[in-house]
Amino acid sequence: MGKAILVKRWGRLVMLTLALSIATLGCSVPQPKGELLVYVAAPLSGWQADGGQTVVGGARLMAERVNAAGGLLGYNLKVLAVDDEADSDVAVTVAQEIADALRSGRKVIGVVGHYNSGQSLAAMEIYRNLPLVVVTPTSSDVSLTERGFSNFFRVNATDAAQAPVDARFLIERLGARRIALVHANNEYGRGLKDQMLRAMAELGVQPAAVIEIPEAAPTQSDAVKKVLALQPDAVFLAGYETEGYVLLPELREAGLTVPFMASDGCFLYEFIDGSGLASEGAYVSGITPDPVSSADAKWWKEYQELEARNPGTYSIAGYSAMQVIVEGIKKAGAPDGAQVVNAIRGLDFQSLVGRISYDPNGDLEEQRIYVFQVKEGEFAPLDFK
């Protein structure tokens, strides 16, 4: 009887010791200090929703990887996606909401955005005065980094890099001389048009005409008539996919068969899907590489599991923009916006979009432009630099 009681007491003692050990072990595991917030500002509804959503997906994947590896300086990284509707007035409202969140004491460290140059320009008038970092994944208008924004960076090439490559491709590779230069009536279209005029002039070619078209219009019939009257040997579009997948089919339906080239705004599968068979053979330039060639199978699998869809052409841009913020925080050693901005200026690392290293304006020191041709519904890369 005494022996049985002793065994029972010993068993209870062992269980108690184990419970205390587990409790102590649990207390020794570092608990997150809280959340670091990064907003991703892009069009998440309306005509550019697909592109914006793929940027958000890339940023979310970067944050997911950081958190799975233990977080960042003891914090979890949280992505908050906000819809700027591809509208500059809405972008200003979004920027003000982010400013309010920061001033209310929330740990907002940065913004991935905006998607379009016009919205970036509008929102930066608010962000420029805030202690946070802004990294655009896709805004290419040259003036963005000419306005003295100390906390603004890109992970994409600018139109000053894109235009010379596109002009050389049209003139030297395709042999075009009578080029119809068509552009959207927004900051991006006008900015790239100016860069194209400069690049073409340096090659001794003047456009057959410069034609401005409305953004995201249901038809571009007026422009089609003007282009047909010119009888050009090539058409270049400085615009978004919403202009491209309207203009190109209408040109083809009107009987124009000359080469058609579009800028990075059409480097989305929405352009191919929207244009249908008319897109076959079209040329498109890119200010970031194609994820098909730059991201490995593991990255694709993780993206598909997280987003329940394939990555888009700008998913790696969203991922890399978030990576710049992460690397900046690591280098700064503190989640302080001003310190992170200074740290980013000294970064030098390889990303899915290539080498990340900045000049004093916040532009990439190494900018590369990619040229693709649509073949069987895919963007096939061409060897042209």
MIFI-684990 format. One record per residue (C-alpha): x, y, z negated; residue in three letters. Coordinates in nm, 2 decimals, decimal comma, padded with zeros to 4 digits. Layout:
N
      c1      c2      c3  code
       X       Y       Z   Ala
...
//
This chain:
385
      c1      c2      c3  code
   00,00   00,00   00,00   Met
   00,28   00,24  -00,09   Gly
   00,46   00,15   00,23   Lys
   00,16   00,23   00,44   Ala
   00,12   00,57   00,28   Ile
   00,48   00,65   00,34   Leu
   00,45   00,56   00,71   Val
   00,15   00,78   00,75   Lys
   00,32   01,07   00,57   Arg
   00,63   01,03   00,79   Trp
   00,41   01,02   01,10   Gly
   00,24   01,35   01,00   Arg
   00,58   01,51   00,93   Leu
   00,71   01,41   01,27   Val
   00,39   01,55   01,44   Met
   00,42   01,87   01,24   Leu
   00,79   01,91   01,34   Thr
   00,70   01,85   01,70   Leu
   00,42   02,11   01,69   Ala
   00,65   02,37   01,53   Leu
   00,92   02,30   01,79   Ser
   00,68   02,35   02,08   Ile
   00,55   02,67   01,92   Ala
   00,90   02,80   01,88   Thr
   00,99   02,70   02,23   Leu
   00,68   02,88   02,36   Gly
   00,78   03,20   02,17   Cys
   01,13   03,19   02,33   Ser
   00,99   03,21   02,69   Val
   01,01   03,57   02,80   Pro
   00,68   03,73   02,85   Gln
   00,62   03,97   03,14   Pro
   00,66   04,34   03,04   Lys
   00,37   04,42   03,26   Gly
   00,31   04,49   03,63   Glu
   00,49   04,70   03,88   Leu
   00,25   04,82   04,14   Leu
   00,32   04,86   04,51   Val
   00,05   04,99   04,73   Tyr
   00,02   04,88   05,09   Val
  -00,15   05,15   05,29   Ala
  -00,27   05,05   05,64   Ala
  -00,59   05,02   05,84   Pro
  -00,78   04,72   05,69   Leu
  -01,11   04,78   05,87   Ser
  -01,21   04,91   06,21   Gly
  -01,01   04,89   06,54   Trp
  -00,66   04,84   06,39   Gln
  -00,76   04,61   06,11   Ala
  -00,58   04,30   06,24   Asp
  -00,24   04,48   06,25   Gly
  -00,28   04,63   05,91   Gly
  -00,39   04,31   05,75   Gln
  -00,08   04,12   05,88   Thr
   00,14   04,39   05,73   Val
  -00,04   04,34   05,39   Val
   00,02   03,96   05,43   Gly
   00,39   04,01   05,47   Gly
   00,42   04,23   05,17   Ala
   00,21   03,99   04,96   Arg
   00,44   03,70   05,06   Leu
   00,75   03,90   04,94   Met
   00,58   03,98   04,61   Ala
   00,47   03,61   04,57   Glu
   00,83   03,49   04,62   Arg
   00,96   03,75   04,37   Val
   00,71   03,65   04,10   Asn
   00,76   03,28   04,16   Ala
   01,13   03,33   04,09   Ala
   01,06   03,50   03,76   Gly
   00,96   03,85   03,84   Gly
   01,16   04,17   03,87   Leu
   01,34   04,31   03,57   Leu
   01,09   04,13   03,35   Gly
   00,79   04,26   03,54   Tyr
   00,54   04,09   03,77   Asn
   00,51   04,26   04,11   Leu
   00,16   04,34   04,22   Lys
   00,04   04,44   04,57   Val
  -00,26   04,67   04,60   Leu
  -00,39   04,69   04,96   Ala
  -00,57   05,02   05,05   Val
  -00,75   05,10   05,37   Asp
  -00,65   05,42   05,54   Asp
  -00,89   05,33   05,83   Glu
  -00,63   05,46   06,09   Ala
  -00,76   05,81   06,00   Asp
  -00,53   06,09   05,87   Ser
  -00,80   06,25   05,65   Asp
  -00,86   05,91   05,49   Val
  -00,48   05,86   05,45   Ala
  -00,46   06,18   05,25   Val
  -00,74   06,06   05,02   Thr
  -00,56   05,73   04,98   Val
  -00,23   05,91   04,90   Ala
  -00,41   06,13   04,64   Gln
  -00,56   05,82   04,48   Glu
  -00,21   05,67   04,45   Ile
  -00,08   06,00   04,30   Ala
  -00,37   05,99   04,05   Asp
  -00,28   05,63   03,95   Ala
   00,08   05,73   03,90   Leu
  -00,01   06,03   03,69   Arg
  -00,25   05,83   03,48   Ser
   00,05   05,62   03,35   Gly
   00,02   05,32   03,58   Arg
   00,36   05,18   03,68   Lys
   00,34   05,26   04,05   Val
   00,69   05,22   04,20   Ile
   00,63   05,25   04,57   Gly
   00,42   05,24   04,89   Val
   00,45   05,02   05,19   Val
   00,30   05,24   05,46   Gly
   00,15   05,39   05,64   His
   00,10   05,18   05,95   Tyr
   00,06   05,46   06,20   Asn
   00,28   05,77   06,24   Ser
  -00,01   06,01   06,21   Gly
  -00,13   05,87   05,88   Gln
   00,23   05,86   05,75   Ser
   00,28   06,22   05,84   Leu
  -00,04   06,33   05,67   Ala
   00,02   06,12   05,35   Ala
   00,39   06,22   05,31   Met
   00,28   06,57   05,23   Glu
   00,16   06,42   04,90   Ile
   00,41   06,14   04,85   Tyr
   00,71   06,38   04,90   Arg
   00,64   06,53   04,55   Asn
   00,60   06,20   04,37   Leu
   00,86   05,98   04,19   Pro
   00,81   05,68   04,41   Leu
   00,95   05,53   04,73   Val
   00,77   05,51   05,06   Val
   00,88   05,25   05,32   Val
   00,69   05,24   05,64   Thr
   00,68   04,91   05,83   Pro
   00,59   05,05   06,17   Thr
   00,57   05,43   06,20   Ser
   00,80   05,53   06,47   Ser
   00,75   05,90   06,54   Asp
   01,09   06,08   06,52   Val
   00,96   06,38   06,33   Ser
   00,89   06,17   06,02   Leu
   01,26   06,16   05,93   Thr
   01,33   06,51   06,05   Glu
   01,11   06,68   05,79   Arg
   01,34   06,63   05,49   Gly
   01,13   06,37   05,30   Phe
   01,38   06,25   05,05   Ser
   01,18   05,94   04,95   Asn
   01,08   05,81   05,29   Phe
   01,24   05,51   05,48   Phe
   01,16   05,28   05,77   Arg
   01,23   04,92   05,85   Val
   01,16   04,98   06,22   Asn
   01,33   05,16   06,50   Ala
   01,22   05,50   06,61   Thr
   01,08   05,63   06,94   Asp
   01,42   05,80   06,99   Ala
   01,56   05,45   07,02   Ala
   01,26   05,30   07,20   Gln
   01,22   05,55   07,48   Ala
   01,57   05,52   07,64   Pro
   01,54   05,14   07,65   Val
   01,20   05,15   07,80   Asp
   01,30   05,41   08,06   Ala
   01,61   05,21   08,16   Arg
   01,39   04,89   08,19   Phe
   01,14   05,06   08,42   Leu
   01,40   05,24   08,63   Ile
   01,70   05,00   08,63   Glu
   01,54   04,66   08,58   Arg
   01,21   04,71   08,77   Leu
   01,35   04,97   09,01   Gly
   01,05   05,21   08,95   Ala
   01,08   05,57   09,06   Arg
   00,71   05,69   09,07   Arg
   00,61   05,62   08,72   Ile
   00,27   05,72   08,58   Ala
   00,34   05,82   08,22   Leu
   00,01   05,77   08,02   Val
  -00,01   05,85   07,65   His
  -00,27   05,85   07,37   Ala
  -00,38   06,19   07,23   Asn
  -00,24   06,13   06,89   Asn
   00,09   06,20   06,71   Glu
   00,24   05,86   06,81   Tyr
   00,14   05,89   07,18   Gly
   00,25   06,25   07,21   Arg
   00,58   06,19   07,03   Gly
   00,67   05,89   07,24   Leu
   00,57   06,07   07,56   Lys
   00,82   06,35   07,48   Asp
   01,09   06,10   07,41   Gln
   01,01   05,92   07,74   Met
   01,03   06,24   07,94   Leu
   01,37   06,31   07,79   Arg
   01,50   05,96   07,85   Ala
   01,37   05,95   08,21   Met
   01,53   06,29   08,28   Ala
   01,86   06,16   08,17   Glu
   01,83   05,89   08,43   Leu
   01,74   06,14   08,70   Gly
   01,37   06,05   08,73   Val
   01,07   06,27   08,67   Gln
   00,73   06,10   08,62   Pro
   00,48   06,10   08,90   Ala
   00,23   06,24   08,64   Ala
   00,18   06,27   08,27   Val
  -00,18   06,16   08,18   Ile
  -00,33   06,20   07,83   Glu
  -00,60   05,96   07,73   Ile
  -00,84   05,95   07,43   Pro
  -00,76   05,72   07,14   Glu
  -00,96   05,40   07,12   Ala
  -01,21   05,50   07,39   Ala
  -01,44   05,23   07,53   Pro
  -01,33   05,32   07,88   Thr
  -01,04   05,49   08,04   Gln
  -01,20   05,53   08,38   Ser
  -01,09   05,89   08,43   Asp
  -00,73   05,79   08,38   Ala
  -00,77   05,50   08,61   Val
  -00,88   05,73   08,89   Lys
  -00,58   05,96   08,83   Lys
  -00,34   05,67   08,84   Val
  -00,49   05,52   09,15   Leu
  -00,46   05,86   09,33   Ala
  -00,09   05,87   09,24   Leu
   00,00   05,54   09,40   Gln
   00,28   05,48   09,14   Pro
   00,52   05,19   09,15   Asp
   00,48   05,14   08,77   Ala
   00,26   05,25   08,48   Val
   00,39   05,32   08,13   Phe
   00,16   05,35   07,83   Leu
   00,26   05,52   07,51   Ala
  -00,04   05,41   07,30   Gly
  -00,19   05,15   07,07   Tyr
  -00,35   04,81   07,16   Glu
  -00,69   04,98   07,16   Thr
  -00,58   05,19   07,46   Glu
  -00,39   04,91   07,62   Gly
  -00,66   04,64   07,63   Tyr
  -00,90   04,89   07,79   Val
  -00,66   05,07   08,04   Leu
  -00,48   04,76   08,17   Leu
  -00,79   04,55   08,27   Pro
  -00,95   04,86   08,43   Glu
  -00,64   04,92   08,63   Leu
  -00,63   04,56   08,75   Arg
  -01,00   04,56   08,83   Glu
  -00,95   04,87   09,04   Ala
  -00,69   04,69   09,24   Gly
  -00,36   04,83   09,10   Leu
  -00,10   04,55   09,09   Thr
   00,22   04,74   09,01   Val
   00,41   04,66   08,69   Pro
   00,25   04,78   08,36   Phe
   00,46   04,84   08,05   Met
   00,33   04,94   07,71   Ala
   00,51   05,06   07,40   Ser
   00,53   04,89   07,06   Asp
   00,17   05,00   06,98   Gly
   00,06   04,71   07,20   Cys
   00,30   04,46   07,05   Phe
   00,01   04,27   06,89   Leu
  -00,18   03,97   07,00   Tyr
  -00,49   04,18   06,99   Glu
  -00,35   04,35   07,30   Phe
  -00,33   04,01   07,48   Ile
  -00,66   03,88   07,36   Asp
  -00,84   04,20   07,44   Gly
  -00,69   04,23   07,79   Ser
  -00,75   03,87   07,88   Gly
  -00,60   03,75   08,20   Leu
  -00,51   04,11   08,30   Ala
  -00,23   04,10   08,03   Ser
  -00,04   03,82   08,22   Glu
   00,29   03,96   08,34   Gly
   00,26   04,29   08,15   Ala
   00,57   04,42   07,97   Tyr
   00,57   04,54   07,61   Val
   00,85   04,68   07,39   Ser
   00,89   04,62   07,02   Gly
   01,05   04,82   06,74   Ile
   01,09   04,51   06,53   Thr
   01,16   04,15   06,64   Pro
   00,91   03,87   06,69   Asp
   00,85   03,66   06,38   Pro
   00,86   03,35   06,61   Val
   01,23   03,40   06,65   Ser
   01,33   03,57   06,32   Ser
   01,14   03,38   06,05   Ala
   01,21   03,01   05,97   Asp
   00,96   02,73   05,93   Ala
   00,95   02,76   05,55   Lys
   00,86   03,13   05,57   Trp
   00,58   03,05   05,82   Trp
   00,44   02,77   05,60   Lys
   00,43   02,99   05,29   Glu
   00,26   03,27   05,48   Tyr
   00,00   03,04   05,62   Gln
  -00,07   02,90   05,28   Glu
  -00,10   03,24   05,12   Leu
  -00,30   03,42   05,39   Glu
  -00,48   03,12   05,55   Ala
  -00,38   03,25   05,89   Arg
  -00,07   03,28   06,11   Asn
   00,16   03,57   06,07   Pro
   00,11   03,86   06,31   Gly
   00,39   04,04   06,50   Thr
   00,42   04,30   06,22   Tyr
   00,40   04,06   05,92   Ser
   00,78   04,05   05,90   Ile
   00,78   04,43   05,90   Ala
   00,55   04,43   05,59   Gly
   00,76   04,16   05,43   Tyr
   01,09   04,36   05,49   Ser
   00,94   04,69   05,38   Ala
   00,85   04,52   05,05   Met
   01,20   04,37   05,03   Gln
   01,36   04,71   05,06   Val
   01,16   04,82   04,75   Ile
   01,25   04,50   04,57   Val
   01,62   04,53   04,65   Glu
   01,61   04,90   04,55   Gly
   01,47   04,82   04,21   Ile
   01,73   04,55   04,16   Lys
   02,01   04,78   04,25   Lys
   01,87   05,07   04,04   Ala
   01,84   04,83   03,74   Gly
   01,52   05,01   03,63   Ala
   01,17   05,06   03,76   Pro
   01,22   05,43   03,80   Asp
   01,10   05,58   04,13   Gly
   01,38   05,84   04,15   Ala
   01,65   05,59   04,07   Gln
   01,51   05,34   04,32   Val
   01,51   05,60   04,60   Val
   01,88   05,67   04,53   Asn
   01,96   05,30   04,51   Ala
   01,79   05,23   04,85   Ile
   02,03   05,48   05,01   Arg
   02,31   05,25   04,92   Gly
   02,15   04,92   05,04   Leu
   02,32   04,70   05,29   Asp
   02,16   04,35   05,35   Phe
   02,02   04,13   05,62   Gln
   01,64   04,10   05,65   Ser
   01,39   03,94   05,89   Leu
   01,40   04,26   06,09   Val
   01,78   04,27   06,09   Gly
   02,04   04,47   05,90   Arg
   01,90   04,72   05,64   Ile
   02,13   05,01   05,59   Ser
   02,02   05,37   05,60   Tyr
   02,14   05,70   05,74   Asp
   02,09   06,02   05,53   Pro
   01,74   06,07   05,69   Asn
   01,61   05,73   05,59   Gly
   01,64   05,58   05,94   Asp
   01,80   05,25   06,00   Leu
   02,17   05,28   06,09   Glu
   02,13   04,99   06,34   Glu
   01,82   05,02   06,55   Gln
   01,73   04,76   06,81   Arg
   01,45   04,76   07,07   Ile
   01,31   04,43   07,21   Tyr
   01,14   04,39   07,54   Val
   00,88   04,11   07,61   Phe
   00,67   03,99   07,90   Gln
   00,33   03,84   07,85   Val
   00,35   03,48   07,98   Lys
   00,06   03,23   07,93   Glu
  -00,08   03,44   07,64   Gly
   00,25   03,48   07,45   Glu
   00,51   03,74   07,41   Phe
   00,81   03,60   07,59   Ala
   01,14   03,78   07,50   Pro
   01,35   03,92   07,78   Leu
   01,73   03,96   07,77   Asp
   01,75   04,34   07,79   Phe
   01,91   04,59   07,56   Lys
//
